[in-house]
């Protein structure tokens, strides 16, 4: 839960960092992303970065839990 997971979108113009609890910790937007004035594109880039960081966090936690449990599915955990 203390680890951080980061993902980017738009060639790195938007970066999102989430915790192992999938809570957004940091959102970084390159000022160049604002130059075009396309708000919808920026919103899409933000969503993509946040969702990808969450996916990375989930997959990493699932993989680590499988390693710990030997692949046994524990009820209520992932």
N, C-alpha and C positions, 0 to 999 in steps of 0.2 A: 504493500500500500504506500510505502514511502518512496518508491522509485518514481522516476519521471519518464514519460514516453513522449516523443516529439514527432510531428509530421508536418509536412509543408505542402503547399499547393501553389499553382501559378508560377512554377519555376523558382519557388522559394520566396515569392513576394508576401505570402501569408504563412506564418508558422504558429502552430498550436502545441502546447505542452499540457499533458494531463497526468494526474497521479495514478497510481495503481487502483485507486478507488474510482477512477474515471471522472475525477473532478477537474475542470479546467483550471490550470494554475497560471498560465501565461498565454497571451495572444499577441503576436508581433506582426505588424503590418508595415511593409516597406512603403515609404512615401510615394514611390513610383506607382504603386497600385492605385493611388488616388488621382493621378494626373489625367486619366481619360475621363473621369467624371461618371463612369458607368457603375452606378450603385448596385445594380443587380449582379453584375459580374463579381464585384467585391464581396457581396453577400454569399454568392456561390463558392468563391474561393475560401471564405471563412468556414462555411459549412463543411466543405471538402476536407480542409485541414483538421478541423475538430473531430469529424467523424473518423478520419483515418487514424488519428492519434488514439482515439478510443478503441478502434479495432485492434491496433497494435498492442495496446495495454491488455485487452481481453485475451487475445491469442497468446501473449506471453504468459499471462497468469494461468491460463488453461494448460499450456505446455509444462509449466513448472509444477502445477498441481498433479498432472499426470505422471511426471517424474517422481514426485514424492509418494504418490499413492500406488505406484506401479501399474498405472492404467486402470485401476478400479474406480468406477464411477461412484462418487459419494453423493447421497441425496442432498439436495439443497446447495450444492457447490458447483457452480457453472453447469 
